[in-house]
Every structure is written in C-alpha cells, then in structure tokens.
Amino acid sequence: MRTPLLNFPDLVNAQADALADGRSAVWLYSRSLFGRSDLGVNRRRGEAWLAALDAALAPR
C-alpha cells in the first residue's frame, strides 16, 4: 500500500484468530515506513477494511 498524497510505502499486517468461545477476531496493524506521521491515513484504511469485512459477513 502507499499513502495517497506523497506516495510513501506503508506496511499492513492482518491476522485472523479463532477465540475460545467460537467467535473470531481480526487484528490489523498498519504503519508508515517513512516519516513521523501519516496524518491518520493508516487508521482510516484499517477502519474502512473492517467496515467492508463487516458488510461482507453480515447476514442477508
């Protein structure tokens, strides 16, 4: 992934885990490779991914 404004490379790690009670959890970790701040880009990206996952898994 790359930050849209400056085209800096970002790293995104995702992990899905089975929980003991039969549910599951998704862990996202997104970070910039350069600079001190990404101005919230990685957080918004993660929130958008989780919202898309929720929508895809929602009962129809």
N, C-alpha and C positions, 0 to 999 in steps of 0.2 A: 504494500500500500504506500501511497505517497500523499503528503499534505498538499491539498489543492493549491493554496496560494503560492508557496515557494517551491513546491515540488520536492521537498525533503523526504527521504525514505523513512517509513515508520515500520515497526515490527508489531505484529498481532499474534498472540498465542490464545488458543481456545482449548478448553478441556471439558469433557462431559463426564460426570461421576454418578454412579448408582449410590443412592443413600440406603441406609439400613431399613427404612420404613417403606421401601418400594418406590419412592419418588426418585427424581434425579435432579442434579444441579449442573449448571453450566457456568464455567469460570472464564472470563475474558481478561486479558492483560494486554494493553496496547500502549506503546511508548514511541517517542521520537528518538531517532539516532543522533540527531544534531540539535544544538541549541538548548535553551533552558525551559522554554515554554512552547506549547503547540497551540496556545490560545483556546484550549478546550476541544480541539478537533478530535483527538482520540477518544475522549469521553462521549462526545456526540455520536461518533462512529459506533462505539460499543452499544450505546443505548438504542441506536437505530437497528443494529443487528439483533439485539434481544427482542425488540418490538416485532421485527419481521419473523423471528422464530416463534414468538407467542402467537402471532396471527396464523402462521402455517400450522401450528399444532392445535389451534382452537377447534372445539367440536363444531361440526356443521349440521 
